[in-house]
Amino acid sequence: MTRTLKLVTLLSIALALSAQGAVDSRQELEQSLQSRYRPAVIGKGMIGIGGENSIRRAGGTVALRRAGLWGSFDRRETASWAIRGDRCELLVGHKDVELQTGQTFYVTSVSVGLDVVQIGLASVGTVSNGGRNGRLWATAAFFFDEKVVAQGDMATIEPAINQWLSQGGTVTPSPAAPASAAPAIQPETHAPPSELKVGMTREQVVQAAGAPLSEVSFGTRTWLTYPDLVAVLEENKLVTVDRSLQPPSKLSVRSDPAGAEIYLDGKFIGNTPGNLQLAAGTYTLSLKLQGYGPWQRELSVISGSETGVQAKLEASAAK
């Protein structure tokens, strides 16, 4: 009896380890796919600037290779498709506009479930159809055998995805019947620098140049990044058009203990841990936490860099 219990226990441990290994493989698969497709960042920027559906930072793009999928104008009613091989079926959401082969999309999300790999899509540029105008939203959910996903079997997963989506914006579409009454796709065009005039409001800049690839704000200044220029605004007014194309930098601020107030050039930004996006330049970074002495450093931020600050706060002397 004791020997039987030992065998059962060992079997249970083996199954548990096997299950844990499956979880780890799925996590690794998700990380690998996210690294490959580089999902775009969507939503409001710092201090609430921008819309909930704005592309804050463009990531990777894919082009549709097969017909059969539809998109929704309403992100809350995203058309979600179950894809098995060359077959697709609508799971939830609205079918507002049929997606066209060769049409390009931002990848908005990548996630891995028990037996599925889901890729979120948002059209690059706006689409006009039936009196409506805007981005199209869709989700492609690729279903596989659980073992394929658990083992992170890219040899099976990658070809299945590539049947439908190809990285980049130029593809040779798979043969398909011509679509009738295809919607007009308006690419995201940007005004030449001469059309942007000093004194324009942010709304006027966006109206003239289109939605920016990214938007970063610090204090009263805002940077709108486009493929060929950076529009710099002060107190919501355009002050200059920067053609140097210096991308904003990322700064992560951590403290021990956490919860300290973050100040840049004397202005409160938030609390640690915090992740900031800044234009290149020199800043005074200060941290304050009740019961601890002040912490301060001068930072020189290089364009496009990723910098991390780890501050050890010293307890104040007891009074």
Secondary structure, 3 states (H helix, E strand, C coil): CHHHHHHHHHHHHHHHHHHHHHHHHHHHHHHHHHHHHCCCEECCCHHHCCCCCCEEECCCEEEECCCCCEEECCHHHCEEEEEECCEEEEEECCCCEECCCCCEEEEEEEEECCCEEEEEEEECCEEEECCEEECCEEEEEEECCHHHHHCCCHHHHHHHHHCCEEECCCCCCCCCCCCCCCCEEECCCCCCHHHCCCCCEHHHHHHHHCCCCEEEEECCEEEEEECCEEEEEECCEEEEEECCCCCCEEEEEEEECCCCEEEECCEEEEECCEEEEECCEEEEEEEECCCECCEEEEEEECCCCEEEEEEECCECCCC
